[in-house]
Amino acid sequence: METSQLQAGEIVNLGYGIQDDAFSNYGTIDIKDKVVFFINGEPKNADGTYVISGTKAASKWSNFREEFALKRDLALEKGAKAVLYYNPDVFAMAALRYGTSSGRMSLVSTDKNMFYFLVNTQTVKALFNKDITSYDTSFKNETITTTLDLDYTNNSKALASENVAAIIRGSEKPDEYVIVSAHLDHEGVKNGEVYNGADDDGSGTVAVLEIAEAFAKAKKDGHGPKRSMVFLNVTGEEKGLLGSRHYTDNDPIFPLANTVANLNIDMIGRIDPKRKEGDRNYIYLIGSDKLSTELHEISEKVNTKYTNVELDYTYNDDNDPNRFYYRSDHYNFAKNNIPVIFYFNGTHDDYHRPSDTPDKIEYDLLENRARLVFYTAWELANRDERIKVDKGE
Ligand SMILES: [Zn+2]
């Protein structure tokens, strides 16, 4: 959003801002280029049941996590110029979050034309000359004449950062891509202390370079991969997977539709002290079987043949509360239906502390785990048929 002004002589009060089969605030009203207002919640019948569900169960229209985006996007689709949203609880939370100086990083937004504002109780009172907390089922919408004159300032600061990508072109199928990734950022310096990030994710970036070197050597010796190999070290992982999201959502250097798989390495140099059973020569695998049965089978097979790492699927369980599947860069590929494997040693006492230092890396394990990723990538790049996506939605 840019620093600017918003002026309007009328506001369309859309009540709850809902459009559903059982209830709609819109009807035939045209909100193109209008400033609209709606509140949180959804209508209830006199007996306490919800109008939309017909039961005691609330619908998505008042689901805390979904409702604002749903209502806002609906208004956007219908051409609204700006949205004023009144939800006192969310306002209080947002005021806390945005009132601090630490801020939050996000990708630069590309939507500059639609503005939305959380408004507080005083603003509602000033606009409507009354408190508004709910509507009865007969209320659809109304257009009120008022004076809205809003100056707003963008407080965000632009920061630049880079992903680093390299490619070895395939000899037979150069337009199909296998991506090996890790993240190059960590926590930086806080209160004068360097957060070293040797395991998170020095181990991954080093492994990516070693794997790239092996592929480059093979190519030089006349045995280059049939498909193209992309080596991608992304930025901003610790700030919310920003680098990988920029790659997949804003600027895929190579078409996602031609991207065969993503092997993502995030922490493979240490041992999880909470892991009580099994060999030290292990790695947690996450995601391998979620989209492609073939990928899982290839991973198992090359491991048996070449590396013999104990493959631990503890965190691959959909019900695991840690939800690691959603927490590193591979997720941005998986959400695009690209099969992924996430290689991860689990957390430890030095996780996200300055003490994550190189002397604590178990180099023999790091080497063997990197070989596992290499052999898997090698098979994906060289097999006759591209692996198939046979699972997922
Ligand atoms: Zn990490």
Residues whose N, C-alpha, C, O or C-beta is under 5 A from the ligand:
A	BS01	ZN	D200 D201 D266
